[in-house]
C-alpha cells in the first residue's frame, strides 16, 4: 500500500493528521518532505482543523443536493463576474 498523509513532528515523533489503517508495531517506510515554502504554520493549522471537522461531519450533502440548492439562487453568477470585470 502506498499512501501520502500529512504529519506533524513533535518531540521526536511524527504524528499523522489522519487515521492510518496499520497494525500495531507494523513496519513502514517514511519519506519526509516539507510543505511548499509559501504555506505558513497558520495555513497548516487551518488545514488540520478543516480535516478534523470534515471527518466529524455526519450529514454531508451529496453533489446533487448542492446542485439543487445552487439552482434555487436567482440570476447568474456569470453576469456578476462580467459586471465586476467591467466587460
Wavefront OBJ file of the C-alpha trace (Angstrom):
o trace
v 0.000 0.000 0.000
v 1.256 3.483 -0.877
v -0.452 6.438 0.737
v 0.563 10.040 1.280
v -0.503 11.662 4.553
v 0.372 14.895 6.305
v 2.019 14.653 9.702
v 3.395 16.916 12.401
v 6.781 16.335 14.002
v 6.536 16.831 17.782
v 9.064 15.854 20.442
v 10.879 13.455 18.139
v 7.713 11.730 16.890
v 5.858 12.036 13.581
v 2.115 12.313 14.287
v -0.172 11.657 11.282
v -3.017 14.137 10.858
v -5.465 11.375 9.915
v -6.007 7.784 10.997
v -3.876 5.084 9.373
v -5.029 1.502 8.925
v -1.833 -0.094 10.220
v -1.272 -2.871 12.706
v 0.472 -2.042 15.961
v 4.282 -2.239 15.501
v 3.902 -2.652 11.724
v 6.990 -1.527 9.821
v 6.507 1.230 7.253
v 8.807 3.252 5.028
v 8.605 7.008 5.575
v 9.663 9.656 3.076
v 9.846 13.097 4.638
v 9.279 16.250 2.619
v 8.281 19.667 3.877
v 5.240 21.501 2.509
v 5.715 24.237 -0.059
v 7.568 27.271 1.261
v 4.548 29.530 0.741
v 2.454 27.631 3.293
v 2.640 29.227 6.710
v 2.174 27.481 10.032
v -1.236 29.158 10.216
v -2.210 27.542 6.893
v -1.179 24.115 8.180
v -3.101 24.597 11.432
v -6.196 25.631 9.468
v -5.823 22.625 7.177
v -5.586 20.319 10.195
v -8.730 21.845 11.750
v -10.666 21.628 8.480
v -9.707 17.963 8.007
v -10.802 17.183 11.572
v -14.118 18.994 11.114
v -14.766 17.272 7.774
v -14.029 13.881 9.324
v -16.536 14.549 12.123
v -19.377 15.674 9.830
v -22.409 13.407 9.971
v -24.745 14.883 7.369
v -22.608 15.593 4.321
v -24.748 16.786 1.400
v -24.464 14.944 -1.891
v -23.362 16.699 -5.062
v -26.979 16.578 -6.252
v -28.148 18.286 -3.038
v -25.622 21.075 -3.519
v -26.556 21.498 -7.191
v -30.253 21.640 -6.290
v -29.610 24.321 -3.658
v -27.424 26.380 -6.015
v -30.020 26.114 -8.797
v -32.556 27.801 -6.499
v -30.463 31.003 -6.388
v -31.940 33.515 -8.852
v -29.795 35.169 -11.508
v -26.421 34.178 -12.842
v -23.041 34.428 -11.202
v -21.576 34.750 -14.667
v -23.333 38.113 -15.065
v -21.898 39.223 -11.713
v -18.365 38.302 -12.803
v -18.753 40.119 -16.124
v -20.081 43.236 -14.354
v -17.252 43.136 -11.802
v -14.623 42.994 -14.548
v -16.347 45.774 -16.477
v -16.727 43.750 -19.647
l 1 2 3 4 5 6 7 8 9 10 11 12 13 14 15 16 17 18 19 20 21 22 23 24 25 26 27 28 29 30 31 32 33 34 35 36 37 38 39 40 41 42 43 44 45 46 47 48 49 50 51 52 53 54 55 56 57 58 59 60 61 62 63 64 65 66 67 68 69 70 71 72 73 74 75 76 77 78 79 80 81 82 83 84 85 86 87
